[in-house]
Amino acid sequence: MTEFALIEQAASELKGGAVAMQARLVRPEPPESLAMVGEDRYLSVMSRRIFRAGLTHRQVDARWPAFETAFGGFELDYVRQMDDSDIAALVKNTALIRHRGKLTAVRDNAIAMQEIVAEYGSFGFWLADWPEQEIVELWHALRKRFRQLGGRSAPAFLRMAGKDTFILTDWVVAALRHWENWQGKTTSQTAHRQIQTLFNAWQQQSGRPLCQISQILAWSIASKT
C-alpha cells in the first residue's frame, strides 16, 4: 500500500504547493451540525442532486427557487401527500426541469425519509451517527431506501449535505489505478468495501477526513492513467 504522504506530496507539487492545495480542500460538517439540519433541507439537497445528474449544476441551481415553491419548501408532510395528478401538473410547469421520474422521486423520497424519521428520530441524527469508516454502507442504504440515488448520486448527495465521504470520480479511480494498481470495476459493493479499507488506512496515516483524501487523490496524477 502506498503511503499517503507520497500521494499528498505529488498532489501538492501539481497544485502549486501545500498552502495552495490546503486552501482548496473541502471540510465536512461536524456530527452535531448534521443532526440539527431539518428534514426539509435534506430533502431539498437530495432532490437537487437527483436533478443535477446528467445536467450542469448551473442549469439546475438557476431553477431551484421554482422547485422550492413547487414542492412547498420540501416540507415532508406537504410533499408526501402529493398525488399523481399533482405530479402531472408539475410536469407541465415550465419553470421546472420536467422529468417525470425525478419529480415523482421527490415525493417517494419524502415518504422514505419520514420512515427514517419515525425509526431514528430525525434524518440528521441518522446521517450524523453513521461512522465514516463504513461510509460505503451508507451509500448502499441510501440507494436501497431512496429513488434515483444510484451511481455516484448517493455519495454526491452526502458531500453536498456536509457528511464526510469520498467520491469515486473518474480522477479518483484513475489515481487508485496509478498508486494501487487497482484492477477492474469500482461499482460493485465488494469493490466499494475494498476501497473503503484503503481510505480508512490513509485516514489513519494522514488524520484527514475522507473528503480531503478523495480530493488529494484526484489531484495527485497529471492525467488519467
Secondary structure as the mmCIF struct_conf table of DSSP 4:
data_model
#
loop_
_struct_conf.conf_type_id
_struct_conf.id
_struct_conf.beg_label_comp_id
_struct_conf.beg_label_asym_id
_struct_conf.beg_label_seq_id
_struct_conf.end_label_comp_id
_struct_conf.end_label_asym_id
_struct_conf.end_label_seq_id
HELX_RH_AL_P HELX_RH_AL_P1 PHE A 4 LEU A 14
TURN_TY1_P TURN_TY1_P1 LYS A 15 GLY A 16
BEND BEND1 GLY A 17 GLY A 17
HELX_RH_AL_P HELX_RH_AL_P2 ALA A 18 ALA A 23
TURN_TY1_P TURN_TY1_P2 ARG A 24 ARG A 24
HELX_LH_PP_P HELX_LH_PP_P1 PRO A 28 PRO A 30
HELX_RH_AL_P HELX_RH_AL_P3 PRO A 31 MET A 36
BEND BEND2 VAL A 37 VAL A 37
HELX_RH_AL_P HELX_RH_AL_P4 GLU A 39 ARG A 52
TURN_TY1_P TURN_TY1_P3 ALA A 53 GLY A 54
BEND BEND3 LEU A 55 LEU A 55
HELX_RH_AL_P HELX_RH_AL_P5 HIS A 57 ALA A 70
TURN_TY1_P TURN_TY1_P4 PHE A 71 PHE A 71
HELX_RH_3T_P HELX_RH_3T_P1 GLY A 72 PHE A 74
HELX_RH_AL_P HELX_RH_AL_P6 LEU A 76 ARG A 80
TURN_TY1_P TURN_TY1_P5 GLN A 81 GLN A 81
HELX_RH_AL_P HELX_RH_AL_P7 ASP A 84 VAL A 91
TURN_TY1_P TURN_TY1_P6 LYS A 92 LYS A 92
TURN_TY1_P TURN_TY1_P7 THR A 94 ALA A 95
BEND BEND4 LEU A 96 LEU A 96
HELX_RH_AL_P HELX_RH_AL_P8 ARG A 100 TYR A 120
BEND BEND5 GLY A 121 GLY A 121
HELX_RH_AL_P HELX_RH_AL_P9 PHE A 123 ASP A 129
BEND BEND6 TRP A 130 TRP A 130
HELX_RH_3T_P HELX_RH_3T_P2 GLU A 132 GLU A 134
HELX_RH_AL_P HELX_RH_AL_P10 ILE A 135 ARG A 145
BEND BEND7 PHE A 146 PHE A 146
TURN_TY1_P TURN_TY1_P8 ARG A 147 GLN A 148
TURN_TY1_P TURN_TY1_P9 GLY A 150 ARG A 152
HELX_RH_AL_P HELX_RH_AL_P11 SER A 153 ALA A 161
TURN_TY1_P TURN_TY1_P10 GLY A 162 GLY A 162
HELX_RH_AL_P HELX_RH_AL_P12 ASP A 170 GLU A 180
BEND BEND8 GLY A 184 GLY A 184
BEND BEND9 THR A 186 THR A 186
BEND BEND10 SER A 188 SER A 188
HELX_RH_AL_P HELX_RH_AL_P13 GLN A 189 SER A 206
HELX_RH_AL_P HELX_RH_AL_P14 LEU A 210 TRP A 219
TURN_TY1_P TURN_TY1_P11 SER A 220 SER A 220
BEND BEND11 ALA A 222 SER A 223
#
